Amino acid sequence: MIEVLAKLGRGPVFLAGEVLECVITFTNPLSASSTSASSEMLAWASAQIHCQFHASENRVALPPSDGSKHDVQAENETVFVPNRGERGQCILSTPPKILFCDLRLDPGESKSYSYCETLPVDGPPSFRGQSVKYVYKLTIGCQRVNSPIKLLRVPFRVLVLHGLKDYQFPQDEAVAPSNPFLEEEEGLKKDSRLADLATELLMVATSRRSLHLYNISNTRGKVGTFCIFKTVYKIGEDVIGTFSFSEGDIPCLQFSVSLQTEESIQEEFQRRRGQPVSFTVHARHQESCLHTAQSSFSLPIPLSSTPGFTTNIVSLKWRLHFEFVTSGESAGTCLVRGSQSEAVTWTGVEQMEVDTFSWDLPIKVLPTNPILASYVSQFSSTNSITI
Amino acid sequence: MKKVLDLQASITSLQSMLEDLLVATADGFLHLIHWDGMTNGRKAINLCTVPFSVDLQSSRAGSLLGFEDVYIRDMEYCATLDGFAVVFNDGRVGFITPMSSRLTAEQLHGVWAQDVVDGTCVAVNNKYRLMAFGCANGSVQVYTIDTTTGAMQFSHKLELTPKQYPDIWNKTGPVKLIRWSPDSCVVMVTWECGGLSLWSVFGAQLICTLGGDFAYQSDGAKKDPLKICSMTWGSEGYHLWVIDGNSSSNMKPERNANNEAQQFGILQFQFIKSALTVNPCMSNQEQVLLQGEDRLYLNCGDAAQTQSPRNTSAHSEHNHSREKGPFSGGSLDSQGLSTLLGHRHWHVVQIHSTYLESNWPIRFSAIDKLGQNVAVVGKFGFAHYSLLTKKWKLFGNITQEQTMMVTGGLAWWNDFIVLACYNLNDHQEELRIYLRTSNLDNAFAHITKVQANTLLLSVFRDIVILFRADCSICLYSIERRSEGLNPTASIQILQEVSMSRYIPHPFLVVSVTLTSVRTETGITLKMPQQACEAESIMLNLAGQLIMLQRDRSGPQIRDKDNNPNQRKHLPFCAPVVLAQSVENVWTTCRINKQKRHLLEALWLSCGGAGMKVWLPLFPRDHRKPHSFLSRRIMLPFHINIYPLAVLFEDALVLGAVNDTVLYDCLYTQTSAREHLEVLFPFSIVERTSQIYLHHILRQLLVRNLGEQALLLAHSCATLPYFPHVLELMLHEVLEEEATSREPIPDPLLPTVAKFITEFPLFLQTVVHCARKTEYALWNYLFAAVGNPKDLFEECLMAQDLDTAASYLIILQNMEVPAVSRQHATLLFNTALEQGKWDLCRHMIRFLKAIGSGETETPPATPTTQEPSSSGGFEFFRHRSISLSQSAENLHSKFNLTKTLSMPSGPSVKRWSKDSDCAENMYIDMMLWRHARRLLEEIKLKDLGCFAAQLGFELIGWLCKERARAARVEDFVCALKKLHKDFLWPFPVIPASSINSPFKNGKYKTAVGEQLLKSQSADTFVNMEMDTGISTTPRSRSWLATISSSQREMDTVSSHGPHMQDAFLSPLLSKGDECSIGSATDLTETSSMVDGDWTIVDENFSSLSLTQSELEQLSLELASKGPHKSQVQLRYLLHIFMEAGCLDWCVVIGLILRESSVINQVFSIMQSSDIDGEICQNIKTGLDAVDKWASTDCPGYKPFLSIIKPQIQKLNEIVEEQVQPEAFQPVNPSKVPEQANPRAEESRTSSSHSTNPQSDAGSNNASRHEEDKAKTEDEDSFQEGSYDCVVS
């Protein structure tokens, strides 16, 4: 029996283009003193990253894929096919790397291997939508002699920051020291610099505030003003906006704001012409606001949600969806019974005519620092199997 | 229904009191009116007839109010004290209580609060039995009633400190309004002059709008504080509704209102509070969980937390926050990853809207041990949510939800949710357990009937604790049963403890928990496995922490016969009061033998009084635990945050604070938007954490419990912030004692210093502390911790150079410049030796600063230093400069040497501008000395790094040292050293040319007699040479014989015109090396490598031409070092060339095996008049190399023979120069001598080679050169012979 434990040291979330490092430990769990102790052998182990794509049959019509050739290979028990037995197709994979051949583990002994691979910078982000799924996995295959291959899957999450791959490190070349005695610890630094750069780019993109004011009005007239301070956010941030109804002509009885994503299949892949796009609500605020002069809302963008992106098959867009219930008649919406000089009782009307209308405000949602996102990832950073 | 009563005076205060209405009028009467408004139920009490006294005991003879015109300005009825707190119009405050149950004039008594004479208003907290009196001076005095005497007892004071609000002091005006929140946990105070402040029940200040972001606009202008006419808390304390006092006067109506505005503006502030304000179950609160009316805030995913589940009982305050002013914008800055526990990010869970719609607002919430599931309770039913799957689970049957009302809170037990509820269908109190994984339905629930209304619920391990309205505590055991598909949990009653004797009113109980804490730690020490058992009940009764310990004094404590049934009947001892003014209690049932102090302690938060810990004390000597019955000690300490969770193992406290986002600037755009927007910033909640360990250590030291402090500290020494803890402790004690006005009789600093010396971080801690304190305190500090000079030296000894550098700054300030320079020099030299370049650069700066300070010269900012310090990028530019400089240097050096009388070598202007600065000279001296040492020890790599890192001007220096340190004394040694330093492999003879011993042997057997003969001859020669070199001094005669024999061979070789491959492969030297073997370590290893190579090659040795070529190629590659080394060597070569250190050039040329380099050197020697000594040296060196190569490293032979002609030429030069000089016997004849036998050798070997083409192929390129070399060889030979003749 050999225990295989894979650990993503930095957590299970990465930016596309970053280097993923996984420490894979093979342990013979028997203690050296136990009577039945014997050393264990593994013929080989190798590791590979792949991205699995899966689409809903009802919504997505894919051209016939060539993914079937994998199945043919999979018949052969000695071929390492990382996505064997998974649904969907492998749309992206890194070259397999051999960790070792002929590993012998004495009782109680364990050996660790570090697997490093740069994640493809141009892949799709991890995404679980209603029509389409993109799932990234690191698969470690190992085999005992004369046994089938065992696979250990380490799922992880990939965030894509568009534009990052185009961004050169100009200072890189300029700084290159020409005195050969000046030490340069470039190697690992570059990777952390990618994350730093991404963080910086994100900060620049999302910290810019500019006041956006929107007049909300329907056919009857003005309802109020909506004010939002920015339209570009990182996941994990709160979308904050304010309403002012004091200048409106039409009383607003209730409003709701939903933070939604819109997942649409590109036209050429749609199963049916004009099939509806699917919406997902991530957060919602609802308030009764008759007589309210000012109000505000704060909607958290979940850290676990996928930032907006587009691939050739699907596109994900974020928006704020507003719904306003306004009074249909401009007449008073509450009644004051009794004369003003005496005690007064306020009562609401029992029935009133209302209009309901909605409005959408597109916003941009970007990724965040992958380390931050690791804190709430549903993936565990350690995975193990026993073979 | 309307009824008018005429009370004949204006009403000043009105209170409802059970079924009565209590009205105070301005004529000094109290009217008691029955609710139904019947006049016959009315009673008027003249205040003048109520006796008042200091306490109830003396009130029998109590005085009456004693003067006219007194009336009640404000009053509030307190049900749990059964009386009402009153504020009189003259500012006095008191408490009026009926002597019997009925409120009649004869039986009323009053007590005074003696210290208050300026009362303005009052508010009563029923749960904690507190009366808060607002005063005209702006403070709030909080009183309770002494239950024994009946006197008013001062509890605490709510007061803005001038420290925090310097300019607000006395500007608040009198207290205007005080409002306790519905859950009695916080109080809101506002003043006449405006402003809002929020305090915890025992006086920890949580928020105040008079300071910071609230008081000032972003441009620094002062804001008008919000003036409040009236305010009230909303349901569950999630909102504060405020009528804005400003609005009626100076604002247009309908402009400034948030909600429901007509004539006056009404503001609604939103709050979130810690979940444990209302649900203080200790079992499952491991994280900070804040609940708002529609969402939860969790401190998500701290790795440390999920790994070791924590158990904290945070019952706490409203964390005010999120003011919902009409502002907007901002967002949590999620980027700042805090060093300690993750980040400031909250995990926000929005409560399912379907549940919220019918059950708003949220009343209780609970999170499970692993922080993965939360459950919330609204008006009816409950719902739960998984943070992993992000899915809510609601009752499938809405009727079940709506007939269930949770009354006593809820708690997680593993996968189960335990809750106490009222069944509206059956009118029955129940205890229910639902499984998380099954559908939310009563069919899957385990339901137990409970006798009375449950007020509190908690889970300790497998025990459920209920506190019921009949003042009894019920313990149930809970057990998992996995029969059938769905596991269920069943509950059994264990024990019922009636507390009615101790608890006057069930409403007063804040929390009930079961803990493993005992007063004596002896038992847990003896039997640590018992530590987790339920040993005591902790009851927070209106702030009074009461402990009921299990009575183990009886005979039943014998552990062996202690089966579960017996144990549950173990009675509890009489209650003991542990502490007063307790807001929250934290304990854990986890065990960690390493951190017993922290885990077995009881942590309390006491509002304004800070925190307390009830720390167990353990005997240090574990061998005799029985002899020492340890105790516990209560230590108070202050932290700066309001604690919401205690992380036991991490010695951390977590909290949450209000953070504000300013948007003032934005309103300029929106022009005349409401002024309210400017009154408040937008508030968000931010996470905080704090270390407290230093407080506890210090408290222990104060109490002479140094041993305990050490035990505790050692158990935490692995925490990442432990160094910080020590530093904080030292710093705080230092600040306090050094700045104290009066002399301290028993100073703690020496104790603290001694304590810190117990840890390896001592030196570091002291210096960090010193550098963060003012200079004025240093003397005091170092008087306690020791002389900084000694500490500096200790650092040096411990090789902790960075810390030593920190001490230097202290020395610089405390000592005369000479001393700090002396120490700086010490450190500088050590740093140079260890190659700590950053430190070296700092030290250079430092030394210069000392110098400039001393000699009043301007700070050294030489322009030439900059390019050099930026390293090689400027190399070429710099080089041209240095060339001219070096010339200059040569001229100036003698002057300088003379004037400054530097003994140890020549000095040169390095930074031309400030060459006259003595400090620079001094630094230069040290740099030179170091460079010289490196060079003398042949540490070229180190020298390169040194020069590059420190911007040391290498060329100029080398120029000066050309004839001294920069001379290569021993070429062979230098060569070997370079090989080693630059990881450069020794050259290898190509495989086909019989490199390895293995091949050698093969050849020997395979080839014919002739070869063997020549081999043996050669062996003989080489052997002799070897012995000659190593043992005897060379005698001329001996050499002469050799040379003569060589000459013979040479002539032989010169006869074969087709034998071009002269340099190839001294067959015999190979054999030699084999036999000599361990001549030097280096060659041995390299020959091993060779062996490997050839063995591998052997497999392919059917020896097709291309293959052998490939082999050679690969061999050549293998004999080259790493690319980086090559670049570095070339760089050094340039430097040496530039500086004219030709002998070094030769050495590097050799190691790189580039004949062009050697050529260049020789041509320089010829062209310019170089010191004859140098030429001579080079020649001697090359000879030595040649000899060494012949014996130890034949791989060099081919190259040496390539450059042979040049060497020959060199001989000529030396000749010319030597002739006039003294007798130069040795070398000239040697070079040809060596080249020639090889020539013959290779000739023979190639002629017998199985694969002659390979030789030819490999040597084609060099053939031409060889031809030339040979002719020159002959020339030089003749010269040599001539030389011999001369001598």
Interface residues (C-beta under 8 A of the other chain):
Chain A: P177 S178 N179 P180 F181 L182 E183 T199 M203 R209 L211 L213 C227 I228 F229 K230 Y233 K234 G236 E237 D238 V239 I240 G241 T242 S244 S246 A283 R284 Q286 H291 T292 A293 Q294 S295 S296 S298 P300 P302 L303 S304 A343 T368 N369 I371 L372 S374 Y375 V376 S377 Q378
Chain B: K2 E254 R255 N256 A257 N258 N259 E260 A261 Q262 G265 C300 G301 D302 A303 R322 K324 G325 P326 F327 S328 G329 G330 S331 L332 S334 Q335 L337 G342 H343 H345 H347 V348 Q350 S353 L387 L388 T389 K390 Y663 L666 Q669 T670 R673 E674 L676 F682 I684 G871 G872 F873 F875 K941 G944 C945 A947 A948 Q949 K1124 V1127 Q1128 Y1131
